[in-house]
Amino acid sequence: MTEAPEMTAKILLAEDDTDMRRFLVKALQNAGYDVASFDNGLSAYHRLREEPFELLLTDIVMPEMDGIELARRATELDPDIKVMFITGFAAVALNAGNNAPRDAKILSKPFHLRDLVNEVGRLLAA
């Protein structure tokens, strides 16, 4: 059982797979996080411009704006935002030429929701 954070951390989730997005939101909310979710990178980016978030949790391959571009823009807006990629394509995220934030965490699909919640907690506590 993971303890809820003392101050509710705000997480921005960008994931184009509807079922996956629903599962992730439910798991993170059950762990005590405040989650705003979007089905594409461009919509998520517009939300990031409106309010600050502690963590950007994003898929890499998405329509309109991919997760790497979203993460790059997010860290330009807020250098302190933490970034975690969730992807079935870990090698893409690790490519040095794609300008992904250097300290971003990568969680490869498939993963257990408990692992996601634990990784999010560790990243936010760091």
N, C-alpha and C positions, 0 to 999 in steps of 0.2 A: 504494500500500500504506500503510495507516494503522498507525502504531505503537501497540501496546497501552499503556494507561496504566501508569505505574510502580506505583501502588497500584491494585488492581482496584476501580473504582468500582462501587457497587451501584445497579442500575437497577430500578425497579418499573415494569412494563409492564401497562397495562390496555387490552385490545383484545378486543372481542366476536367479531370475525371469526376463526375458528379457523385458516384458512390464512394469513391476514395475520399473526396472532400467532406462528405457527410460523416464518414467514420472518424476522420481526423478531428473535425470540429467537436464531435461528441466526446472523444477520448480526452481532448485538451480541456474542454469545459468541465468534464467530470473531475479533472485533476486541479481545477480551480483557476484556470486561465480565462482571460477575456479574449475571445477570438472573433476577428472580422475575416470573412472568407470571400474569395473571388474566383471566377472560373477562367480568368486570363490575366496576363501580366500587366496589360495596359490599364485595366480597371483598378488593379491593386496599386499601381503606381500613382494613379489619381488620388486614391485614398491616402497614400503615404504623404502626399503633398498637403493634405488637409490636417493631419494630426500625427503625433509621434507614436511609434511602436517600439517595444524593446526587442522584438524578434520578427524577422521575416522568414517564414517557412514556405519555401516555394519548390514546385516541380520545375524541372529544367525545360522540357519540351512542352510548349504551350502555344496556342495561337495568339496573334497580335503582338505580343512581346514575350520572348522566352525568359526563363527564370534567371539566366546569367545576366542579361541586359537589365532586368528588373533589379537584381541584386547590386549591379554596378551603379545604377541610378539611385537606389535606396541609400547606398553608402556615401554618395555625393551629397544627398539631402541631409543625412544624419550619419556622420562618421562613427558614432557609438552604437548604431543598430547592429545586432547580432544576426547572422545569416546561417540558415541551414537549408541545404538542398535535399529534396526527396526525389529519388530518380531510379529508373531502371537502367540508366545509362551513366554509371559512375565514371567511366573513362572520359566522357565528354566534360564533366565537371572538373576533372583533374588536369585537363589540357591547359598548359601554361599560357598559351596564346589567346585565351578567350576573355581575359580581363575579369575573371570571377574574383571576388574579394579573397585575399590570401588566407585569412583565418576562418573562412566559411567551413562549416561542418557538413559532411555528406552522409546521408542515411540511404542505403541502397534498398530498393524494393526487391522482393517482398520483405516486410519487417513486421514484427509484432507491435501492436499499439502500445503495450507496456514499454517496449524498447524506445519508441518515439517519445513517450512522456518522460522517461528517465533521461534520455539525451537532451531534451528540451530543458529539463531541470538543471542538468549539469552545465549546459551552455549559458543559461541565464545566471547561474551562480558564479560563473567564472569571472 
